[in-house]
C-alpha cells in the first residue's frame, strides 16, 4: 500500500497541466491557404506556419506554443498522433460546411498535458481536423479562425 501511495505522489508531481497560450493582443489578420489539402483560414499574422508531411500537417506556432493545428490524415495516422477521429465525440457539428464532430479532451505528451478542442470532418476518405489548444470555450481569436475555415474550390492555388 505504501508503494502505491509513493507511486501516486510521484505521478501527481510529475504530470503538469500546461497553461493554454493567451491569445495575441497586437496583430493583423491574414488569410493562409493550403492548396495541397484545399483549405484556407484567417490567422493572426504573428502565427508562423510549420508545414509538414507535404502540407497534411500544419502547426501554427506563436510565443513558444502551438495554439492551432490542422491535420489531413488517415485513421491509422490519426490514432498515432493522438487525434480522436474514431472515438465518441462531444457533439456533432460542422466544419467549413462539412458534417463534422467536436472533441473536447486533455492531451498529454509525457508529463505535460493541455486541453484540446478539435473539429474533425471526413473528406476524400481521410480526416480533416482543426485543433485548438484551449480550455472550455474558444477565445474570440480561435472562434474567428474556426469561423473563417473554408474549403477551397477544386484546382484553386
C-alpha positions in Angstrom: 0.0 0.0 0.0 2.8 2.4 0.8 4.4 1.7 -2.6 1.2 2.6 -4.3 0.9 5.9 -2.3 4.5 6.8 -3.2 3.9 6.0 -6.9 0.7 8.1 -6.9 2.6 11.1 -5.3 5.4 10.8 -7.9 3.0 10.6 -10.8 0.9 13.5 -9.4 4.0 15.7 -9.1 5.4 14.6 -12.5 2.3 15.4 -14.5 1.9 19.0 -15.4 -1.1 20.7 -16.9 0.5 23.2 -19.2 -1.1 26.6 -19.5 -3.2 27.4 -22.5 -1.5 30.1 -24.6 -3.1 33.5 -24.2 -4.4 35.0 -27.5 -2.2 37.6 -29.0 -3.2 41.2 -28.5 -1.5 43.2 -31.2 -1.8 41.7 -34.7 -3.4 41.8 -38.1 -5.5 39.1 -39.7 -4.1 37.3 -42.7 -5.5 34.6 -44.9 -3.4 31.4 -45.0 -4.1 28.8 -47.7 -3.1 25.2 -48.1 -3.5 24.2 -51.8 -2.2 20.7 -51.1 -5.2 19.9 -48.9 -7.6 22.5 -50.2 -8.5 24.8 -47.3 -7.9 28.4 -46.2 -8.3 30.2 -42.9 -7.8 33.6 -41.3 -4.9 33.5 -38.9 -3.1 36.2 -36.8 -0.1 37.4 -38.7 2.1 36.7 -35.6 1.5 33.0 -36.0 4.1 31.1 -38.0 3.1 28.1 -40.0 5.2 24.9 -39.8 4.2 22.8 -42.7 5.0 19.1 -42.5 4.0 15.9 -44.3 3.5 17.5 -47.7 1.0 20.0 -46.3 -1.0 17.4 -44.5 0.1 18.7 -41.1 0.3 22.4 -40.3 1.3 23.7 -36.8 0.7 27.4 -36.2 3.3 28.5 -33.7 3.3 31.6 -31.6 5.2 32.6 -28.4 6.7 29.2 -27.9 3.4 27.3 -28.2 1.3 25.7 -30.9 -2.2 27.2 -30.3 -3.7 25.9 -33.6 -3.1 22.7 -35.7 -4.6 21.4 -38.9 -4.3 17.8 -39.9 -5.4 15.9 -43.0 -4.8 12.3 -42.2 -6.0 8.7 -42.4 -7.5 7.0 -39.4 -4.3 5.0 -38.6 -2.1 8.1 -38.6 -4.8 10.0 -36.6 -4.6 7.4 -33.8 -0.8 7.5 -33.7 -0.9 11.3 -33.4 -3.4 11.2 -30.6 -6.3 12.6 -32.6 -9.7 11.3 -31.6 -11.2 10.8 -35.0 -12.9 7.5 -34.3 -13.8 8.0 -30.6 -17.1 9.3 -29.0 -17.3 13.0 -29.9 -18.6 15.8 -27.6 -21.2 16.7 -30.2 -22.0 16.7 -33.9 -21.4 20.0 -35.7 -19.9 21.2 -39.0 -16.5 22.4 -40.3 -16.5 24.6 -43.4 -19.9 23.3 -44.3 -18.9 19.6 -44.0 -20.6 17.4 -41.4 -18.1 17.1 -38.5 -17.7 16.2 -34.9 -16.3 18.1 -32.0 -13.9 16.6 -29.4 -13.0 18.2 -26.1 -10.2 16.3 -24.2 -6.9 16.5 -22.4 -3.9 15.5 -24.4 -0.7 14.5 -22.7 2.8 14.4 -24.1 4.8 12.8 -21.4 4.3 14.8 -18.2 2.8 17.8 -20.0 -1.0 17.9 -20.5 -3.2 20.5 -22.1 -6.8 21.0 -23.1 -7.7 20.4 -26.7 -10.8 21.3 -28.7 -11.0 19.9 -32.2 -13.3 19.7 -35.1 -12.9 16.7 -37.4 -14.7 16.0 -40.8 -14.3 13.2 -43.2 -13.1 14.4 -46.6 -12.0 12.2 -49.5 -11.7 9.1 -47.2 -9.5 11.0 -44.8 -9.9 13.1 -41.7 -9.6 16.9 -41.9 -9.1 18.2 -38.3 -8.8 21.8 -37.0 -7.5 21.7 -33.4 -7.1 24.3 -30.8 -5.1 24.2 -27.6 -7.8 25.6 -25.4 -9.7 25.1 -22.2 -13.5 25.5 -22.1 -14.9 27.6 -24.9 -12.8 29.1 -27.7 -11.3 32.6 -27.3 -12.5 35.2 -29.7 -9.3 34.8 -31.8 -9.8 31.0 -32.1 -13.5 31.5 -32.8 -12.7 33.7 -35.8 -10.1 31.2 -37.0 -12.8 28.4 -36.9 -15.5 30.6 -38.5 -13.1 31.6 -41.3 -12.1 28.0 -42.2 -13.2 27.3 -45.7 -12.7 24.5 -48.3 -11.1 25.8 -51.5 -12.7 25.0 -54.8 -11.0 22.1 -56.7 -8.0 23.4 -58.6 -7.5 26.5 -56.5 -4.0 27.6 -55.8 
